[in-house]
Amino acid sequence: MRTRNKRFSLWLNEKEFAHLTKQAETSSLNKEAFIRKLIMGADIQPRPPDNVVQLIREINFIGNNINQIAKKVNTENNVSQSQLEEILHLLGEIYREVKR
C-alpha cells in the first residue's frame, strides 16, 4: 500500500515552472521531493558549487603545512625569516583559493 495516498495537482505558468525546476536542481532534489520538503517546513539549502570540495581539500593541505611549521617553531623556540615568509606565502594561497 502507498504511504502517500493523497494526490495534489498544481498548475504553473512557464516562469513559475522554470523557477521550481531551478530551485529543485540547486538543492539536488527532484521537484516532488523539493515540494514535499517545503510543505513540511524543512530548511532547504542550495547545493554548494562543485569546486567547494576541492577548495576545502587544498585549504586543509595548506593548513597542515602551516601546522608543521608552527610545531617546528614551538619546539625550537625560534623562527627564521624564511619560515615566516613560508607561512605568509601559504596564507596568501589560502586567500587566493577562497577568492576564486
Beta strands, then each sheet from edge to edge (+ up, - down):
end
